[in-house]
Amino acid sequence: MFEEKAVEEARIPARQIRARHDDRTIRVYQAYSPEIADAALAAGTFVAPFKRERMTWIKPSFTWMGYRCGWATKPGQERALALDLTRAGFAWVLAHAALSHFDPRVHRDKTAWKAAVRTSPVRVQWDPERDVHHRPLPHRSIQLGLRGEAVDRYVDEWITAVTDITPVMRAVREHLVDGRVAEARALVPVEPRYPLSAELAEAVHASEDS
């Protein structure tokens, strides 16, 4: 079974958005301190002590979020949240994104790239996807940094549900510590390919067959 999974992962395009989604929403993840997480869960969106003036990064990959927050154990990231967003809102994010790093295949020159980063309310970067052991995989996972108008729209318009997934994150870690890898993998949600229009795929420099 694991060999089949490895073959399947090898076929994933280098830059493809994969996420839990339905006809109306897409799920992304963030990790915060208990104070911020508890307030968000009570309000159904982010409120103080969450700070809108700071850039906030959303991630559609459960395992990448697990890697980033150490399965909800790192200081300031002890609580992992799943945020369900409207697909229309997510499309706005992609359409207004600028790559975090200069890419000569995308940008005319570094001046054009710096101008895009300076004026865009969204930054996008593609980092190596991770397995449950935090090992890098051949394909990448998208991270989207929101600031300014994007943060306001995220908080006020796009979030439809906030779910505390800290227990699941920590259960994955406990299984791994005890050597129960199959049980850990069974807790990882299925994240199928997220369909993109040609325009949105181009906006975030996704692979052609995304």
C-alpha positions in Angstrom: 0.0 0.0 0.0 2.8 2.4 0.9 4.6 1.6 -2.4 1.4 2.5 -4.3 1.1 5.8 -2.4 4.7 6.6 -3.3 4.0 6.0 -7.0 0.9 8.2 -6.7 2.8 11.0 -5.1 5.5 10.8 -7.7 2.9 11.6 -10.4 1.8 14.8 -8.6 2.8 17.9 -10.6 5.5 20.0 -9.1 3.2 22.9 -8.3 -0.4 21.8 -7.8 -2.9 23.1 -5.3 -4.4 20.2 -3.4 -7.0 20.8 -0.7 -10.1 19.6 1.1 -13.0 21.3 -0.7 -16.5 21.1 -1.9 -18.7 23.1 -4.3 -18.7 26.1 -2.1 -15.7 26.1 0.2 -12.0 25.2 0.5 -10.2 24.4 3.7 -6.9 26.0 4.8 -4.9 25.8 8.0 -3.2 28.1 10.4 -1.7 27.7 13.9 -1.8 30.2 16.7 -1.5 30.7 20.4 -4.4 29.5 22.6 -5.5 33.1 23.1 -5.9 33.8 19.4 -7.4 30.4 18.7 -10.0 30.5 21.5 -11.1 34.0 20.4 -11.4 32.9 16.8 -13.4 29.8 17.7 -15.8 31.8 19.8 -16.4 34.5 17.2 -16.3 32.3 14.1 -13.6 34.4 12.6 -10.4 36.2 13.7 -10.8 38.9 16.4 -8.4 40.5 18.9 -5.8 39.5 20.0 -5.3 38.6 16.3 -3.6 41.5 14.6 -4.9 42.5 11.1 -1.9 44.7 10.4 0.4 41.6 10.3 0.8 39.3 7.3 -1.1 36.0 7.9 -0.2 32.9 6.0 -2.8 30.3 5.0 -1.9 26.7 3.9 -4.2 24.2 2.2 -1.9 21.2 3.2 -2.6 19.5 6.5 0.8 17.8 6.6 2.6 21.0 5.7 0.8 22.8 8.6 1.8 19.9 10.8 5.4 20.3 9.7 5.3 24.1 10.3 3.8 23.9 13.8 5.4 20.7 14.9 2.1 18.9 15.1 0.7 21.8 17.3 3.6 21.8 19.8 5.7 24.8 18.9 5.5 27.9 21.1 2.9 30.3 19.8 1.5 27.6 17.5 0.0 25.2 20.1 -3.4 25.4 18.5 -4.1 24.3 14.9 -7.2 25.7 13.2 -9.0 24.6 10.0 -10.6 27.6 8.2 -13.2 26.9 5.6 -13.2 29.8 3.0 -15.6 30.6 0.2 -14.2 29.5 -3.1 -14.9 32.9 -4.5 -12.7 34.4 -1.8 -9.9 31.9 -2.5 -10.1 32.8 -6.2 -9.6 36.5 -5.2 -6.5 35.6 -3.2 -5.0 33.7 -6.2 -5.9 36.4 -8.7 -4.2 39.1 -6.5 -1.0 37.1 -5.7 2.6 37.9 -6.3 5.4 35.4 -6.1 7.6 35.8 -3.0 10.8 35.1 -5.0 12.0 36.4 -8.3 11.5 33.9 -11.2 12.9 34.9 -14.6 10.3 32.6 -16.2 7.5 34.8 -14.8 8.9 38.3 -14.3 10.3 40.6 -16.9 13.1 41.7 -14.5 13.7 42.2 -10.8 12.3 45.7 -10.9 9.0 44.4 -12.2 9.0 41.6 -9.5 9.7 44.1 -6.7 6.9 46.3 -7.9 4.5 43.4 -7.9 5.5 42.3 -4.4 5.2 45.9 -3.1 1.7 46.5 -4.4 0.1 43.1 -4.1 -2.0 42.2 -1.1 -1.1 38.5 -1.4 2.2 36.7 -1.6 2.6 33.2 -2.8 5.3 30.7 -2.3 5.7 27.0 -3.2 7.5 25.0 -0.6 8.4 21.3 -0.7 5.4 19.3 0.5 6.1 17.1 3.6 5.2 13.6 4.6 4.1 12.7 8.1 7.7 12.5 9.2 8.3 16.1 7.9 10.5 14.8 5.1 10.4 16.8 1.9 8.5 15.3 -1.1 9.3 16.0 -4.8 6.2 18.2 -5.3 5.4 21.4 -3.6 2.6 22.9 -1.5 1.3 26.4 -1.8 1.4 29.0 1.0 -0.4 32.3 0.7 0.5 35.4 2.7 -2.4 37.9 3.2 -1.9 41.5 4.1 -3.9 44.7 4.0 -7.1 44.4 2.0 -6.7 40.6 1.7 -6.6 40.2 5.5 -9.7 42.3 5.9 -11.6 40.4 3.3 -10.4 37.1 4.8 -11.6 38.0 8.3 -14.8 39.8 7.4 -16.1 38.0 4.3 -14.5 34.7 3.4 -14.3 32.5 6.5 -17.4 30.3 6.8 -16.3 28.0 9.6 -13.4 27.7 12.2 -12.6 24.3 13.5 -10.1 23.3 16.2 -8.0 20.4 14.8 -5.4 20.5 17.6 -6.5 17.1 18.9 -6.0 15.5 15.5 -2.6 17.1 15.0 -1.4 15.8 18.4 -2.9 12.4 17.8 -0.8 12.1 14.6 2.3 13.0 16.6 1.5 10.5 19.3 1.1 7.7 16.8 4.4 8.6 15.1 6.2 8.7 18.5 4.8 5.2 19.2 5.8 3.9 15.8 2.2 3.6 14.6 2.8 5.1 11.2 -0.2 3.6 9.5 -2.5 5.0 12.2 -0.9 8.4 11.8 -1.4 8.5 8.1 -5.0 7.4 8.5 -5.7 10.7 10.3 -4.4 12.8 7.4 -7.3 14.2 5.5 -7.7 13.5 1.8 -6.7 16.6 -0.2 -7.6 16.1 -3.9 -6.5 18.4 -6.7 -8.1 21.8 -6.5 -9.4 22.9 -10.0 -8.0 26.1 -11.3 -8.8 28.2 -14.3 -6.0 28.9 -16.7 -5.9 32.5 -15.5 -5.5 31.5 -11.9 -3.0 28.8 -12.6 -0.9 31.4 -14.4 -1.3 34.0 -11.6 0.3 31.7 -9.0 2.6 29.9 -11.5 1.0 26.5 -10.9 2.0 23.5 -13.1 0.2 23.4 -16.4 -1.7 20.2 -15.6 -3.0 21.6 -12.2 
